[in-house]
Amino acid sequence: MLPRIASLDREFSEAIQNYVRARARGTQLLSEIKAHMIHEGRDSAIRRSTNELEHARIQESIVETTMSFEEIDDVDLDYVIKKANEIAAKFEEQMSRHLFQTMDEATQKTGLRADAGGKPLTNDLLIEMLSKMHMDFEKSQAGDMSIVASPQMMPVFERLGREMEENPAMKRRWDSMIEEKRNEFREREINRNLVG
Amino acid sequence: MSSEREKLIEIWLDSAGERQYQFAFRNSLLTASYTILHDTSHTALELGKDVIAVAPNGELIAYQLKGNPGGRITISQWHELIPQINALVHQPIFHPAVKNGTPHTPFLVTNGEIHEDVLAAIAAYNSSVSANSPKARGLRTIARGQLLRMFFDSADTLWPAGIQTQRNILNVYAAAGNDELPIREFVEILSSVLRGKYSDTAIPAVHLVTAILASNWIGHENYFELVKMYTLLAISAACYQARWKRQRAKDKRFFDEIMFDVRSQTLSFIDDLLNNYKRPVFLNRDAFNEFGYYHPRKKMIAGVISAALLDRDMPLNQQQRDGLRDLVCNMKHSKFMLWEGIVPCCLAEFWALSNFQGTREPDRRLAILANDILNSNGQENPDYHLPGPYYSLGDVVRWKYKTLLQNFRSNIDQDDHYRRSWFVDAIFMVLVRRNYKQTCKLLWPSVTRFTHIRTQLPDSVSFGPMPCENAISEEKLIDTRTQKNWDDLTKEASETATPEIPTELLSRPFLTLLYCLFLPQRMDRNVILWLDRQFCKSSWY
């Protein structure tokens, strides 16, 4: 065995793992999702009532990276960070894919989905989609929600915004939908009060 | 037999009192095929004999045990012992398993040496016995050397053999006794002996190993860790017994011996507290070093002494009882809520106060506790969050003072606790049981916003301290599609909660509570509601 400083190995290993973990969750979408540890056992489940226990599927993420012997001979912090960034990017991709897959399965199961069938996105479709959603108003008066879309969709959303402002009937429909969601939220909040 | 093992046993025996080595002595008799008829380690009835046994050749033997760790019986001690020796030698044995009038051989056992003067005095004593009482037999002795041989022989059968276990034993033994117990290694030792097929030597084996490992902490009078150590041992033994359908009488007696140690270490902790910390300042040495955990430590102390007060079998005298009551009632607490792992201590204090205070103060403290959890973990800023019970006090203090300690590698930073709680649901139900309708109405909206977490164990055997691979991390959401009313909650609170714990523990709420002080993650909603019924029979619902 070559001379080894095991405690230092462990400290670097921990530091790099923390770096990769933080960076992999660094995108706007993933960073908004709270992470929790499972301290014991390998499974988790959500209990919605005494008899209803829904087991959650835990997805393992594995990422590989390769290093050539020539590269290793020049190893330094910059090289390690570069490799760690590569690994983090792959983890981020896997976690995002898993997230959308889970959402896809959940919306398929519950029917809470709108498929435009390849047609362009319109305000009508947007209103139809959002009207199916569970929406809270704790953090924003406009509704606590995130819209995830590709960067190319940005001009489309800008256009839809302009159309909304220029079309009073559409604006009324939008406001009415939001008001309905706000009422649902208020009702849920009222249900949190204990009666009797 | 390894010389390290012999050395460990020798060091332990040289620091053990008579009660501490009595169980090992009895085990060594069992290993040598003796039948034990009577053992005073778990009864106040002594009859001048600590252990009565029948040898394989049918000879009836009575033993009187004395503790002279690292020393010897001197002639003045011998003179003090004579009344007990007379009872040992002359008082006949009355026992259902022994025919009246059967003669017995009396033995004086010590873990020290016997001074030559004393040996001469014993010879003279025996001459007078044979002259005056022809039916009585002369006194014989077992001193340190013979006792060690007996323990070495029985350790050949009892001592765990695995290399990893041996390594853990040495690591724990080498740990500083003035520090925390290396809990992971200790639990691994217990688990390595108690896994696999049934063996009637398993429980005495872990008891012997624990007694030897405990000597380090005994040397530093670190009784808090000793209570922890024996409590973990007791729960592990209870879980081991729960794995087998038939409860063996022998195992029950082994368990009682462990309970004797749990109580005796708890009493030592209480004595230390009452005698050495008369001013209400609980510092070991230095406020600069200990400020980070000063306040939660006070609450932990309150938790252990509350558990002791709740134990009906704890042999406390009136002075100790009064001293503890004063401490629990008058100890001022603040800034202790660093993490949810402290909640079992708060609950122990609550149950104790509820039993001997006629005011609403304990209920008020409980409502504040629920409110504090909801407020802290209801904030988005993680700096205000209370980490869960799986983190130790050390982990939490390192995380809280990370800037001062320059330690930025805490797992707590990766584990979000926003609107999550392990205990608030159960505390709320305890308040419902006491009919605090208005308080509950105030708390309920926040309670419904929280995710209530617990570790669901697959069976009662898994209640032990070893992490369970088949456990499920359960996250409970409260359904708010329909509005709940007070009657729904009182009905829920009045239902009998059955905790997933070994049967043996159902009759030992004190032990279960004590265990949960050290392993708070095992105190789930059902355990809390069950303990509440055990300690407070007169709640409203």
Boltz contact constraints between the chains, C-beta under 6 A:
constraints:
  - contact:
      token1: [A, 14]
      token2: [B, 409]
      max_distance: 6.0
  - contact:
      token1: [A, 34]
      token2: [B, 416]
      max_distance: 6.0
  - contact:
      token1: [A, 34]
      token2: [B, 418]
      max_distance: 6.0
  - contact:
      token1: [A, 35]
      token2: [B, 416]
      max_distance: 6.0
  - contact:
      token1: [A, 36]
      token2: [B, 415]
      max_distance: 6.0
  - contact:
      token1: [A, 36]
      token2: [B, 416]
      max_distance: 6.0
  - contact:
      token1: [A, 37]
      token2: [B, 415]
      max_distance: 6.0
  - contact:
      token1: [A, 38]
      token2: [B, 473]
      max_distance: 6.0
  - contact:
      token1: [A, 39]
      token2: [B, 390]
      max_distance: 6.0
  - contact:
      token1: [A, 40]
      token2: [B, 455]
      max_distance: 6.0
  - contact:
      token1: [A, 40]
      token2: [B, 467]
      max_distance: 6.0
  - contact:
      token1: [A, 40]
      token2: [B, 468]
      max_distance: 6.0
  - contact:
      token1: [A, 40]
      token2: [B, 471]
      max_distance: 6.0
  - contact:
      token1: [A, 41]
      token2: [B, 471]
      max_distance: 6.0
  - contact:
      token1: [A, 41]
      token2: [B, 472]
      max_distance: 6.0
  - contact:
      token1: [A, 43]
      token2: [B, 472]
      max_distance: 6.0
  - contact:
      token1: [A, 44]
      token2: [B, 473]
      max_distance: 6.0
  - contact:
      token1: [A, 45]
      token2: [B, 472]
      max_distance: 6.0
  - contact:
      token1: [A, 45]
      token2: [B, 474]
      max_distance: 6.0
  - contact:
      token1: [A, 46]
      token2: [B, 475]
      max_distance: 6.0
  - contact:
      token1: [A, 47]
      token2: [B, 474]
      max_distance: 6.0
  - contact:
      token1: [A, 47]
      token2: [B, 476]
      max_distance: 6.0
  - contact:
      token1: [A, 48]
      token2: [B, 477]
      max_distance: 6.0
  - contact:
      token1: [A, 49]
      token2: [B, 479]
      max_distance: 6.0
  - contact:
      token1: [A, 188]
      token2: [B, 480]
      max_distance: 6.0
  - contact:
      token1: [A, 191]
      token2: [B, 480]
      max_distance: 6.0
  - contact:
      token1: [A, 191]
      token2: [B, 483]
      max_distance: 6.0
  - contact:
      token1: [A, 192]
      token2: [B, 445]
      max_distance: 6.0
  - contact:
      token1: [A, 192]
      token2: [B, 448]
      max_distance: 6.0
  - contact:
      token1: [A, 192]
      token2: [B, 480]
      max_distance: 6.0
  - contact:
      token1: [A, 194]
      token2: [B, 441]
      max_distance: 6.0
  - contact:
      token1: [A, 194]
      token2: [B, 444]
      max_distance: 6.0
  - contact:
      token1: [A, 194]
      token2: [B, 484]
      max_distance: 6.0
  - contact:
      token1: [A, 195]
      token2: [B, 483]
      max_distance: 6.0
  - contact:
      token1: [A, 195]
      token2: [B, 485]
      max_distance: 6.0
  - contact:
      token1: [A, 196]
      token2: [B, 485]
      max_distance: 6.0
  - contact:
      token1: [A, 196]
      token2: [B, 486]
      max_distance: 6.0
  - contact:
      token1: [A, 196]
      token2: [B, 487]
      max_distance: 6.0
